[in-house]
């Protein structure tokens, strides 16, 4: 195995806790079944991901309202109350990030699926986002993980040797796609397991 020179972090689910349940569980009076139906049929994961690839939030909202007019109020909440869906930092991972940066042994960048319209909110809220040498935001690039072009763009922009890099993401689909690009990967489960996985790449925290 070649020595790792670059570590690429995903953000949501790895360093930042984001979950629409923080808004909708209360809206649905704690009824998880009703809430899940809404996520499965109305404000779906696929619909939200389209905005991560640069589709305008307002247009996405109006598109959905046109399809499901009876759920207009609930649909408008998705981006209207988006800030409330942001939980805190995943502190254990933030500590790992800081130690890696302090070691000055690696290039540290981020690759995130995130709307370019909401990402400035995260930048303002989380100081550690300013520690990275660079952050590639899918919404700014009009593409997203797991599409091949976003990985190619990341490698090119930050002059990364795929074989000397490791990518950390909580979404297995994104991990598989990175592997196909020759990038080493860690499927994030928890900060503790991340620390163990890094050791397998010769990276001691």
ZABARO-483052 format. One line per field, with one value per atom (N, C-alpha, C): x, y, z; residue in three letters; residue number from 1; atom name. Coordinates in Angstrom, 1 decimal, decimal comma. Layout:
<pts>
east	c(X;...)
north	c(Y;...)
up	c(Z;...)
code	c(ALA;...)
pos	c(NUM;...)
site	c(CA;...)
</pts>
This chain:
<pts>
east	c(0,8;0,0;0,9;0,5;1,3;0,9;1,9;1,7;0,6;-0,3;-1,4;-0,9;-1,2;-0,8;-2,0;-3,2;-4,4;-5,5;-6,3;-7,5;-8,6;-9,7;-10,8;-12,0;-12,6;-13,7;-15,1;-16,1;-17,4;-17,8;-18,9;-19,3;-20,5;-21,7;-22,9;-22,9;-23,1;-23,1;-21,8;-20,7;-19,4;-18,9;-19,0;-18,6;-19,8;-20,9;-22,0;-23,3;-24,0;-25,3;-26,4;-27,0;-28,1;-29,2;-30,4;-31,5;-32,9;-33,7;-35,0;-35,9;-35,6;-36,5;-36,5;-35,5;-35,5;-36,6;-37,1;-38,3;-39,6;-39,5;-40,8;-41,3;-40,5;-41,0;-42,0;-41,6;-42,5;-43,8;-43,6;-44,7;-45,7;-45,2;-46,1;-46,5;-46,2;-46,6;-46,0;-44,8;-44,1;-44,5;-45,3;-45,8;-44,7;-43,9;-42,8;-43,3;-44,4;-44,9;-45,4;-46,1;-46,6;-45,4;-44,5;-43,3;-42,5;-42,3;-41,6;-42,3;-43,7;-44,4;-44,2;-44,2;-43,9;-42,5;-41,5;-40,2;-40,1;-40,9;-40,8;-41,5;-42,5;-43,4;-43,4;-43,2;-43,3;-41,9;-41,4;-40,0;-39,0;-38,8;-37,9;-36,4;-35,7;-34,2;-33,7;-34,3;-33,8;-34,1;-35,3;-35,7;-34,7;-34,3;-33,4;-32,0;-31,6;-30,3;-30,2;-31,3;-31,2;-30,8;-31,2;-30,7;-29,2;-28,8;-27,3;-26,5;-27,2;-26,5;-26,7;-27,2;-27,3;-28,7;-29,7;-31,1;-31,6;-32,2;-32,6;-33,6;-33,4;-34,3;-35,8;-35,9;-37,2;-38,0;-37,3;-37,9;-38,2;-37,4;-37,6;-38,8;-39,0;-40,1;-41,4;-41,4;-42,6;-43,0;-41,9;-42,2;-42,9;-42,5;-43,1;-44,5;-44,7;-46,0;-47,0;-46,6;-47,4;-47,8;-46,9;-47,2;-48,1;-47,9;-48,6;-49,2;-50,1;-50,7;-51,3;-51,8;-52,4;-51,3;-50,0;-48,9;-48,1;-48,7;-47,9;-47,2;-47,9;-47,3;-46,1;-46,3;-45,2;-44,0;-44,3;-43,2;-42,4;-43,1;-42,4;-41,5;-41,9;-41,1;-39,7;-39,6;-38,3;-37,1;-37,2;-36,1;-36,4;-37,7;-38,0;-37,5;-37,4;-36,9;-35,7;-35,0;-33,8;-32,7;-32,6;-31,6;-31,8;-33,1;-33,5;-33,1;-32,9;-32,5;-31,0;-30,2;-28,8;-28,7;-28,1;-27,8;-26,4;-25,8;-24,4;-23,3;-22,1;-21,0;-20,9;-20,3;-20,1;-18,7;-18,7;-17,4;-16,3;-16,6;-15,5;-14,7;-15,4;-14,8;-14,1;-14,6;-14,0;-12,6;-12,6;-11,3;-10,3;-10,7;-9,8;-9,3;-10,2;-9,9;-8,8;-9,0;-8,0;-6,6;-6,6;-5,3;-4,6;-5,4;-4,8;-4,2;-4,9;-4,4;-3,2;-3,3;-2,2;-0,9;-1,1;0,1;0,9;0,2;0,9;1,5;0,9;1,4;0,6;-0,6;-1,5;-2,2;-2,5;-3,4;-4,8;-5,6;-6,9;-8,0;-8,8;-9,9;-11,2;-12,3;-13,6;-14,3;-15,2;-16,0;-17,4;-18,3;-19,7;-20,8;-21,8;-23,1;-23,9;-24,0;-24,6;-25,1;-26,3;-26,8;-25,9;-25,6;-24,8;-25,5;-26,8;-27,7;-27,7;-27,5;-27,6;-26,2;-25,2;-23,8;-23,3;-23,5;-23,0;-23,5;-24,7;-25,2;-24,3;-23,9;-23,0;-21,6;-21,1;-19,8;-19,8;-20,9;-21,0;-21,1;-21,8;-22,1;-20,9;-20,2;-19,1;-17,7;-17,0;-15,6;-14,7;-14,9;-13,9;-14,0;-15,1;-15,1;-14,1;-13,5;-12,5;-11,1;-11,0;-9,7;-9,2;-10,1;-9,8;-8,9;-8,1;-7,3;-8,3;-9,3;-10,3;-11,6;-12,7;-14,0;-14,7;-14,9;-15,6;-17,1;-18,0;-19,4;-20,1;-20,9;-21,5;-22,4;-23,2;-24,1;-23,4;-22,2;-21,5;-20,9;-20,8;-20,2;-21,3;-22,5;-23,7;-23,6;-23,0;-23,0;-22,8;-22,8;-22,8;-22,3;-21,9;-21,6;-22,9;-22,9;-21,7;-21,2;-21,6;-21,2;-19,7;-19,1;-17,7;-17,0;-17,7;-17,1;-16,7;-17,5;-17,2;-15,9;-15,7;-14,4;-13,2;-13,4;-12,3;-12,0;-13,0;-12,8;-12,1;-12,4;-11,7;-10,3;-10,0;-8,6;-7,8;-8,4;-7,7;-7,5;-8,6;-8,5;-7,5;-7,3;-6,4;-5,2;-4,9;-3,7;-3,5;-4,5;-4,5;-4,2;-3,3;-3,0;-4,0;-4,9;-5,9;-5,4;-4,3;-3,7;-3,1;-2,8;-2,2;-3,2;-4,5;-5,6;-6,5;-7,3;-8,3;-9,5;-10,7;-11,9;-12,9;-13,4;-14,3;-15,7;-16,6;-18,0;-18,9;-20,1;-21,1;-22,0;-22,0;-22,9;-22,1;-22,5;-21,8;-21,8;-22,8;-22,9;-21,7;-21,5;-20,4;-19,0;-18,9;-17,7;-17,4;-18,4;-18,2;-17,7;-18,3;-18,0;-16,5;-16,1;-14,7;-13,7;-14,1;-13,2;-13,0;-14,1;-14,0;-13,0;-12,8;-11,8;-10,4;-10,2;-8,9;-8,6;-9,6;-9,4;-9,6;-8,7;-8,9;-10,1;-10,8;-12,0;-12,1;-12,9;-13,3;-14,8;-15,6;-17,1;-17,3;-17,7;-17,8;-19,0;-18,7;-19,8;-19,8;-18,7;-18,6;-17,1;-16,9;-15,6;-14,6;-15,1;-14,2;-13,7;-14,7;-14,4;-13,5;-13,7;-12,9;-11,4;-11,2;-9,8;-9,2;-9,9;-9,4;-9,1;-10,0;-9,8;-8,6;-8,4;-7,2;-5,9;-5,9;-4,7;-4,3;-5,3;-5,0;-4,3;-4,4;-3,7;-2,4;-2,0;-0,8;-0,9;-2,2;-2,4;-2,8;-1,9;-2,1;-2,6;-3,6;-4,2;-3,5)
north	c(-1,2;0,0;1,3;2,2;3,4;4,3;5,1;6,0;7,0;7,2;8,2;9,6;10,4;11,8;12,8;12,3;13,2;12,4;13,1;12,6;13,5;12,8;13,5;13,2;14,2;14,0;14,3;13,5;13,9;14,8;15,5;16,4;15,9;15,9;15,5;14,0;13,7;12,3;11,9;12,7;12,4;13,4;14,7;15,8;16,6;16,6;17,4;16,5;16,7;15,9;16,7;16,2;16,8;15,8;16,1;15,2;15,9;15,7;16,4;16,0;14,9;14,4;15,5;16,3;17,3;18,3;18,4;19,3;18,5;17,4;16,8;15,8;15,3;14,4;15,2;16,4;17,3;17,7;18,0;18,3;17,2;16,0;14,8;14,2;15,1;14,7;13,4;13,1;11,9;10,7;10,8;9,6;9,3;8,4;8,1;7,5;6,7;6,1;7,1;8,1;9,2;10,0;10,3;11,0;10,3;9,0;8,2;8,1;8,0;8,0;9,3;10,4;11,7;11,8;11,2;11,2;10,2;9,2;8,2;8,6;9,5;9,8;11,3;12,2;13,6;14,3;14,6;15,2;14,1;13,4;12,2;12,5;11,5;11,6;12,0;11,4;11,7;13,1;13,6;15,0;15,9;15,7;16,6;16,5;15,3;15,1;15,9;16,1;16,9;18,4;18,9;20,2;20,2;19,1;18,9;19,1;18,8;18,9;20,3;21,2;22,6;23,1;22,2;22,7;23,7;24,8;25,9;25,4;25,8;25,4;25,9;27,1;27,6;26,9;26,6;25,9;24,5;23,9;22,5;22,5;23,5;23,6;23,7;24,6;24,9;23,6;22,9;21,7;20,7;20,6;19,6;20,0;21,3;21,8;21,5;21,7;21,4;19,9;19,1;17,6;17,2;17,8;17,5;18,7;19,3;20,6;20,4;19,3;19,0;19,1;18,9;18,9;20,2;21,3;22,5;23,0;23,1;23,7;22,8;21,5;20,6;20,7;20,8;20,9;22,2;23,3;24,5;24,6;23,7;23,6;23,1;22,2;21,5;22,5;23,4;24,4;25,7;25,9;27,1;26,9;25,7;25,4;24,5;24,6;23,7;23,9;25,1;25,4;24,6;24,3;23,6;22,1;21,7;20,3;20,0;21,1;21,0;20,7;19,6;19,3;19,9;19,4;19,9;19,2;19,5;18,9;17,4;16,5;15,2;15,3;15,6;16,1;15,1;13,8;12,8;12,9;13,1;13,2;14,6;15,6;16,9;16,9;16,1;16,0;15,2;14,2;13,4;14,4;15,2;16,1;17,1;17,6;18,5;17,9;16,7;16,0;15,7;15,4;15,1;16,4;17,5;18,8;19,3;19,1;19,5;18,7;17,5;16,6;17,2;18,0;18,6;17,5;16,3;15,2;15,0;15,6;15,3;16,5;16,4;17,4;17,0;17,9;17,6;18,4;17,7;18,4;17,8;18,4;17,8;17,7;16,7;16,5;16,3;17,2;17,1;17,3;16,5;16,7;17,7;18,9;20,0;21,1;21,6;22,7;23,9;24,6;25,8;26,9;26,8;27,8;27,7;26,5;26,3;26,1;25,9;25,6;26,8;28,1;29,2;29,2;28,6;28,6;27,7;26,5;25,6;26,3;27,0;27,7;28,7;29,3;30,3;29,6;28,5;27,8;27,0;26,4;25,4;25,9;26,3;26,9;25,9;24,6;23,6;23,5;24,0;24,0;24,9;25,8;26,7;26,1;24,9;24,3;23,6;23,2;22,5;23,3;22,6;23,2;23,6;22,8;23,1;22,3;22,8;22,0;22,1;20,9;20,8;20,6;21,6;21,5;21,1;20,0;19,5;20,5;21,3;22,3;23,3;23,7;24,7;24,1;22,8;22,1;21,5;21,6;21,1;19,6;18,9;17,4;16,9;15,6;15,2;13,7;13,3;11,9;11,1;9,9;9,1;9,2;10,3;10,4;10,5;9,9;9,8;11,2;12,1;13,4;14,2;14,0;14,8;14,3;13,0;12,4;12,9;12,8;13,3;14,7;15,5;17,0;17,2;16,4;16,5;16,2;15,1;14,7;15,7;16,2;17,2;18,6;19,0;20,4;20,4;19,4;19,4;18,6;18,2;17,5;16,3;15,4;14,3;13,0;12,2;10,9;9,9;9,4;8,5;7,4;6,8;5,7;6,1;7,4;7,9;8,8;8,5;9,2;8,3;8,7;8,0;8,9;8,3;9,1;8,5;9,4;9,0;9,4;8,5;8,9;7,9;8,4;7,5;6,8;7,1;6,5;5,5;4,2;3,1;3,3;3,8;4,1;5,0;6,0;6,9;6,3;5,4;4,7;3,7;3,0;2,1;2,9;4,0;4,9;5,4;5,7;6,2;5,1;3,9;2,7;2,4;2,6;2,4;3,4;4,5;5,5;5,3;4,2;3,9;4,6;5,2;5,9;4,9;5,0;4,2;4,8;4,0;4,5;3,9;4,7;4,2;4,5;3,5;3,7;4,1;5,3;5,9;5,3;4,9;4,4;5,2;5,5;6,3;6,8;7,8;8,4;7,3;6,4;5,4;4,4;4,0;3,1;3,7;5,0;5,8;5,8;6,0;6,0;4,6;3,6;2,2;2,0;2,5;2,3;3,0;4,2;5,0;4,3;3,6;2,9;1,8;1,3;0,3;0,9;2,2;2,9;3,5;3,1;3,6;5,0;5,5;6,8;6,7;7,2;7,2;8,5;8,5;9,8;10,1)
up	c(0,0;0,0;0,0;-0,9;-0,9;0,3;0,7;1,8;1,5;2,4;2,3;2,4;1,4;1,4;1,6;1,2;1,2;1,9;2,7;3,4;2,9;2,4;1,9;2,8;3,4;4,3;3,6;3,7;3,5;4,7;4,6;5,7;6,5;5,8;6,4;6,8;8,0;8,5;9,0;8,7;9,2;10,2;9,8;10,7;11,2;10,4;10,7;10,8;11,8;12,0;11,3;10,2;9,6;9,4;9,8;9,7;9,7;8,6;8,5;9,6;10,3;11,4;12,5;12,6;13,6;13,5;12,3;12,0;12,0;11,2;10,8;11,9;12,8;13,8;14,7;15,0;15,7;14,9;13,7;12,8;12,7;12,7;12,6;14,0;15,0;16,4;16,8;16,4;16,8;16,1;15,1;14,3;13,2;13,5;12,6;11,3;11,4;10,2;9,2;9,7;8,8;8,2;9,1;8,7;7,6;7,8;6,8;5,5;5,5;4,3;3,5;4,2;3,6;2,9;3,6;3,1;1,9;1,9;0,9;-0,4;-0,3;-1,4;-1,8;-0,9;-1,2;-1,2;-0,1;0,0;0,1;-1,0;-1,0;-1,0;-0,7;-0,7;-2,1;-3,1;-4,5;-4,8;-4,4;-4,7;-4,0;-2,8;-2,1;-2,7;-3,2;-3,8;-5,1;-5,8;-7,0;-6,7;-5,5;-5,1;-4,8;-4,3;-4,0;-5,3;-6,4;-7,7;-8,4;-7,6;-8,1;-8,5;-8,4;-8,8;-7,8;-8,2;-7,3;-6,3;-5,0;-4,0;-4,2;-4,6;-4,8;-5,9;-7,0;-8,1;-7,7;-7,0;-6,5;-5,6;-4,8;-3,9;-4,7;-5,6;-6,5;-7,3;-7,8;-8,5;-7,7;-6,4;-5,5;-5,1;-4,9;-4,5;-5,7;-6,9;-8,1;-8,1;-7,7;-7,7;-6,6;-5,4;-4,2;-3,5;-4,2;-3,6;-2,2;-1,9;-0,6;0,6;0,2;1,2;1,1;0,5;0,3;1,5;2,6;3,8;4,3;4,3;4,7;3,7;2,5;1,5;1,7;1,9;2,0;3,3;4,3;5,5;5,2;4,2;4,0;3,9;3,0;2,9;3,7;4,0;4,9;6,3;6,7;8,1;8,1;6,9;6,7;7,9;8,3;9,4;10,6;10,9;12,1;11,9;10,7;10,5;10,7;10,9;11,2;12,7;13,0;14,4;14,7;15,7;16,0;15,2;15,6;15,0;15,6;14,8;15,4;16,0;17,3;17,9;17,9;17,9;17,9;16,6;15,5;14,2;14,0;14,6;14,6;15,3;16,4;17,1;16,3;15,6;14,7;13,6;13,0;11,9;12,5;13,7;14,2;14,4;14,9;15,1;13,8;12,8;11,5;10,9;11,1;10,6;11,3;12,7;13,5;13,2;12,8;12,5;11,3;10,4;9,2;8,3;8,3;7,5;6,2;6,2;5,1;4,5;3,3;2,7;3,1;3,6;4,1;3,4;2,6;1,9;2,1;1,7;1,8;0,5;0,4;-0,8;-0,3;-0,5;0,1;-1,0;-0,8;-1,5;-0,7;-1,2;-0,4;-1,4;-1,2;-2,0;-1,8;-2,9;-2,8;-2,1;-2,0;-1,4;0,1;0,6;2,1;2,7;1,9;2,4;3,2;2,8;3,5;5,0;5,3;6,6;7,5;6,9;7,6;7,8;6,8;6,9;8,1;8,2;9,3;10,7;10,7;12,0;12,5;11,6;12,0;11,7;12,7;12,5;11,8;12,1;11,6;10,0;9,4;8,0;7,3;8,1;7,6;7,8;8,4;8,6;7,3;6,4;5,2;4,2;3,5;2,4;1,3;1,2;0,1;0,4;0,0;0,0;-1,3;-1,9;-3,2;-2,8;-3,1;-2,8;-4,1;-4,0;-5,2;-5,9;-5,1;-5,7;-6,5;-6,1;-6,9;-8,2;-8,3;-9,4;-10,4;-9,9;-10,7;-11,0;-10,0;-10,1;-8,6;-8,4;-7,0;-7,0;-5,8;-5,6;-5,8;-6,4;-6,7;-8,1;-8,8;-10,2;-10,4;-11,4;-11,6;-11,7;-12,4;-12,7;-11,4;-10,3;-9,1;-8,4;-8,6;-8,0;-8,9;-10,2;-11,1;-10,8;-10,6;-10,4;-9,1;-8,1;-6,8;-6,9;-7,6;-7,7;-8,5;-9,6;-10,4;-9,7;-9,1;-8,4;-7,3;-6,6;-5,4;-5,7;-7,0;-7,4;-6,5;-6,4;-5,6;-6,4;-5,8;-6,4;-5,7;-6,5;-6,0;-5,0;-5,5;-4,7;-3,4;-3,3;-2,1;-1,2;-1,5;-0,8;-0,1;0,8;1,5;1,6;1,3;1,3;2,3;3,2;4,3;4,0;4,0;3,7;4,4;4,9;5,6;4,6;3,3;2,3;1,5;1,7;1,0;-0,5;-1,1;-2,5;-3,0;-2,2;-2,5;-2,3;-1,4;-1,1;-2,3;-2,8;-3,9;-5,1;-5,4;-6,5;-6,4;-5,2;-5,1;-5,3;-4,8;-5,0;-6,5;-7,3;-8,7;-9,4;-8,7;-9,2;-8,7;-8,0;-7,4;-6,1;-5,5;-4,3;-3,1;-2,1;-0,9;-0,1;0,6;1,3;2,7;3,5;4,8;4,9;5,1;5,3;6,7;6,9;8,2;9,0;10,2;11,1;12,4;12,9;14,1;14,2;15,1;15,2;15,7;16,6;17,2;16,1;15,3;14,2;13,1;12,9;12,0;12,4;13,7;14,2;14,0;14,2;14,0;12,5;11,6;10,2;9,7;10,2;9,8;10,1;11,2;11,6;10,5;9,9;8,8;7,6;7,5;6,4;6,9;8,1;8,7;9,3;9,5;10,0;11,5;12,3;13,8;14,3;15,1;15,6;16,9)
code	c(UNK;UNK;UNK;UNK;UNK;UNK;UNK;UNK;UNK;UNK;UNK;UNK;UNK;UNK;UNK;UNK;UNK;UNK;UNK;UNK;UNK;UNK;UNK;UNK;UNK;UNK;UNK;UNK;UNK;UNK;UNK;UNK;UNK;UNK;UNK;UNK;UNK;UNK;UNK;UNK;UNK;UNK;UNK;UNK;UNK;UNK;UNK;UNK;UNK;UNK;UNK;UNK;UNK;UNK;UNK;UNK;UNK;UNK;UNK;UNK;UNK;UNK;UNK;UNK;UNK;UNK;UNK;UNK;UNK;UNK;UNK;UNK;UNK;UNK;UNK;UNK;UNK;UNK;UNK;UNK;UNK;UNK;UNK;UNK;UNK;UNK;UNK;UNK;UNK;UNK;UNK;UNK;UNK;UNK;UNK;UNK;UNK;UNK;UNK;UNK;UNK;UNK;UNK;UNK;UNK;UNK;UNK;UNK;UNK;UNK;UNK;UNK;UNK;UNK;UNK;UNK;UNK;UNK;UNK;UNK;UNK;UNK;UNK;UNK;UNK;UNK;UNK;UNK;UNK;UNK;UNK;UNK;UNK;UNK;UNK;UNK;UNK;UNK;UNK;UNK;UNK;UNK;UNK;UNK;UNK;UNK;UNK;UNK;UNK;UNK;UNK;UNK;UNK;UNK;UNK;UNK;UNK;UNK;UNK;UNK;UNK;UNK;UNK;UNK;UNK;UNK;UNK;UNK;UNK;UNK;UNK;UNK;UNK;UNK;UNK;UNK;UNK;UNK;UNK;UNK;UNK;UNK;UNK;UNK;UNK;UNK;UNK;UNK;UNK;UNK;UNK;UNK;UNK;UNK;UNK;UNK;UNK;UNK;UNK;UNK;UNK;UNK;UNK;UNK;UNK;UNK;UNK;UNK;UNK;UNK;UNK;UNK;UNK;UNK;UNK;UNK;UNK;UNK;UNK;UNK;UNK;UNK;UNK;UNK;UNK;UNK;UNK;UNK;UNK;UNK;UNK;UNK;UNK;UNK;UNK;UNK;UNK;UNK;UNK;UNK;UNK;UNK;UNK;UNK;UNK;UNK;UNK;UNK;UNK;UNK;UNK;UNK;UNK;UNK;UNK;UNK;UNK;UNK;UNK;UNK;UNK;UNK;UNK;UNK;UNK;UNK;UNK;UNK;UNK;UNK;UNK;UNK;UNK;UNK;UNK;UNK;UNK;UNK;UNK;UNK;UNK;UNK;UNK;UNK;UNK;UNK;UNK;UNK;UNK;UNK;UNK;UNK;UNK;UNK;UNK;UNK;UNK;UNK;UNK;UNK;UNK;UNK;UNK;UNK;UNK;UNK;UNK;UNK;UNK;UNK;UNK;UNK;UNK;UNK;UNK;UNK;UNK;UNK;UNK;UNK;UNK;UNK;UNK;UNK;UNK;UNK;UNK;UNK;UNK;UNK;UNK;UNK;UNK;UNK;UNK;UNK;UNK;UNK;UNK;UNK;UNK;UNK;UNK;UNK;UNK;UNK;UNK;UNK;UNK;UNK;UNK;UNK;UNK;UNK;UNK;UNK;UNK;UNK;UNK;UNK;UNK;UNK;UNK;UNK;UNK;UNK;UNK;UNK;UNK;UNK;UNK;UNK;UNK;UNK;UNK;UNK;UNK;UNK;UNK;UNK;UNK;UNK;UNK;UNK;UNK;UNK;UNK;UNK;UNK;UNK;UNK;UNK;UNK;UNK;UNK;UNK;UNK;UNK;UNK;UNK;UNK;UNK;UNK;UNK;UNK;UNK;UNK;UNK;UNK;UNK;UNK;UNK;UNK;UNK;UNK;UNK;UNK;UNK;UNK;UNK;UNK;UNK;UNK;UNK;UNK;UNK;UNK;UNK;UNK;UNK;UNK;UNK;UNK;UNK;UNK;UNK;UNK;UNK;UNK;UNK;UNK;UNK;UNK;UNK;UNK;UNK;UNK;UNK;UNK;UNK;UNK;UNK;UNK;UNK;UNK;UNK;UNK;UNK;UNK;UNK;UNK;UNK;UNK;UNK;UNK;UNK;UNK;UNK;UNK;UNK;UNK;UNK;UNK;UNK;UNK;UNK;UNK;UNK;UNK;UNK;UNK;UNK;UNK;UNK;UNK;UNK;UNK;UNK;UNK;UNK;UNK;UNK;UNK;UNK;UNK;UNK;UNK;UNK;UNK;UNK;UNK;UNK;UNK;UNK;UNK;UNK;UNK;UNK;UNK;UNK;UNK;UNK;UNK;UNK;UNK;UNK;UNK;UNK;UNK;UNK;UNK;UNK;UNK;UNK;UNK;UNK;UNK;UNK;UNK;UNK;UNK;UNK;UNK;UNK;UNK;UNK;UNK;UNK;UNK;UNK;UNK;UNK;UNK;UNK;UNK;UNK;UNK;UNK;UNK;UNK;UNK;UNK;UNK;UNK;UNK;UNK;UNK;UNK;UNK;UNK;UNK;UNK;UNK;UNK;UNK;UNK;UNK;UNK;UNK;UNK;UNK;UNK;UNK;UNK;UNK;UNK;UNK;UNK;UNK;UNK;UNK;UNK;UNK;UNK;UNK;UNK;UNK;UNK;UNK;UNK;UNK;UNK;UNK;UNK;UNK;UNK;UNK;UNK;UNK;UNK;UNK;UNK;UNK;UNK;UNK;UNK;UNK;UNK;UNK;UNK;UNK;UNK;UNK;UNK;UNK)
pos	c(1;1;1;2;2;2;3;3;3;4;4;4;5;5;5;6;6;6;7;7;7;8;8;8;9;9;9;10;10;10;11;11;11;12;12;12;13;13;13;14;14;14;15;15;15;16;16;16;17;17;17;18;18;18;19;19;19;20;20;20;21;21;21;22;22;22;23;23;23;24;24;24;25;25;25;26;26;26;27;27;27;28;28;28;29;29;29;30;30;30;31;31;31;32;32;32;33;33;33;34;34;34;35;35;35;36;36;36;37;37;37;38;38;38;39;39;39;40;40;40;41;41;41;42;42;42;43;43;43;44;44;44;45;45;45;46;46;46;47;47;47;48;48;48;49;49;49;50;50;50;51;51;51;52;52;52;53;53;53;54;54;54;55;55;55;56;56;56;57;57;57;58;58;58;59;59;59;60;60;60;61;61;61;62;62;62;63;63;63;64;64;64;65;65;65;66;66;66;67;67;67;68;68;68;69;69;69;70;70;70;71;71;71;72;72;72;73;73;73;74;74;74;75;75;75;76;76;76;77;77;77;78;78;78;79;79;79;80;80;80;81;81;81;82;82;82;83;83;83;84;84;84;85;85;85;86;86;86;87;87;87;88;88;88;89;89;89;90;90;90;91;91;91;92;92;92;93;93;93;94;94;94;95;95;95;96;96;96;97;97;97;98;98;98;99;99;99;100;100;100;101;101;101;102;102;102;103;103;103;104;104;104;105;105;105;106;106;106;107;107;107;108;108;108;109;109;109;110;110;110;111;111;111;112;112;112;113;113;113;114;114;114;115;115;115;116;116;116;117;117;117;118;118;118;119;119;119;120;120;120;121;121;121;122;122;122;123;123;123;124;124;124;125;125;125;126;126;126;127;127;127;128;128;128;129;129;129;130;130;130;131;131;131;132;132;132;133;133;133;134;134;134;135;135;135;136;136;136;137;137;137;138;138;138;139;139;139;140;140;140;141;141;141;142;142;142;143;143;143;144;144;144;145;145;145;146;146;146;147;147;147;148;148;148;149;149;149;150;150;150;151;151;151;152;152;152;153;153;153;154;154;154;155;155;155;156;156;156;157;157;157;158;158;158;159;159;159;160;160;160;161;161;161;162;162;162;163;163;163;164;164;164;165;165;165;166;166;166;167;167;167;168;168;168;169;169;169;170;170;170;171;171;171;172;172;172;173;173;173;174;174;174;175;175;175;176;176;176;177;177;177;178;178;178;179;179;179;180;180;180;181;181;181;182;182;182;183;183;183;184;184;184;185;185;185;186;186;186;187;187;187;188;188;188;189;189;189;190;190;190;191;191;191;192;192;192;193;193;193;194;194;194;195;195;195;196;196;196;197;197;197;198;198;198;199;199;199;200;200;200;201;201;201;202;202;202;203;203;203;204;204;204;205;205;205)
site	c(N;CA;C;N;CA;C;N;CA;C;N;CA;C;N;CA;C;N;CA;C;N;CA;C;N;CA;C;N;CA;C;N;CA;C;N;CA;C;N;CA;C;N;CA;C;N;CA;C;N;CA;C;N;CA;C;N;CA;C;N;CA;C;N;CA;C;N;CA;C;N;CA;C;N;CA;C;N;CA;C;N;CA;C;N;CA;C;N;CA;C;N;CA;C;N;CA;C;N;CA;C;N;CA;C;N;CA;C;N;CA;C;N;CA;C;N;CA;C;N;CA;C;N;CA;C;N;CA;C;N;CA;C;N;CA;C;N;CA;C;N;CA;C;N;CA;C;N;CA;C;N;CA;C;N;CA;C;N;CA;C;N;CA;C;N;CA;C;N;CA;C;N;CA;C;N;CA;C;N;CA;C;N;CA;C;N;CA;C;N;CA;C;N;CA;C;N;CA;C;N;CA;C;N;CA;C;N;CA;C;N;CA;C;N;CA;C;N;CA;C;N;CA;C;N;CA;C;N;CA;C;N;CA;C;N;CA;C;N;CA;C;N;CA;C;N;CA;C;N;CA;C;N;CA;C;N;CA;C;N;CA;C;N;CA;C;N;CA;C;N;CA;C;N;CA;C;N;CA;C;N;CA;C;N;CA;C;N;CA;C;N;CA;C;N;CA;C;N;CA;C;N;CA;C;N;CA;C;N;CA;C;N;CA;C;N;CA;C;N;CA;C;N;CA;C;N;CA;C;N;CA;C;N;CA;C;N;CA;C;N;CA;C;N;CA;C;N;CA;C;N;CA;C;N;CA;C;N;CA;C;N;CA;C;N;CA;C;N;CA;C;N;CA;C;N;CA;C;N;CA;C;N;CA;C;N;CA;C;N;CA;C;N;CA;C;N;CA;C;N;CA;C;N;CA;C;N;CA;C;N;CA;C;N;CA;C;N;CA;C;N;CA;C;N;CA;C;N;CA;C;N;CA;C;N;CA;C;N;CA;C;N;CA;C;N;CA;C;N;CA;C;N;CA;C;N;CA;C;N;CA;C;N;CA;C;N;CA;C;N;CA;C;N;CA;C;N;CA;C;N;CA;C;N;CA;C;N;CA;C;N;CA;C;N;CA;C;N;CA;C;N;CA;C;N;CA;C;N;CA;C;N;CA;C;N;CA;C;N;CA;C;N;CA;C;N;CA;C;N;CA;C;N;CA;C;N;CA;C;N;CA;C;N;CA;C;N;CA;C;N;CA;C;N;CA;C;N;CA;C;N;CA;C;N;CA;C;N;CA;C;N;CA;C;N;CA;C;N;CA;C;N;CA;C;N;CA;C;N;CA;C;N;CA;C;N;CA;C;N;CA;C;N;CA;C;N;CA;C;N;CA;C;N;CA;C;N;CA;C;N;CA;C;N;CA;C;N;CA;C;N;CA;C;N;CA;C;N;CA;C;N;CA;C;N;CA;C;N;CA;C;N;CA;C;N;CA;C;N;CA;C;N;CA;C;N;CA;C;N;CA;C;N;CA;C;N;CA;C;N;CA;C;N;CA;C;N;CA;C;N;CA;C;N;CA;C;N;CA;C;N;CA;C;N;CA;C;N;CA;C;N;CA;C;N;CA;C)
</pts>
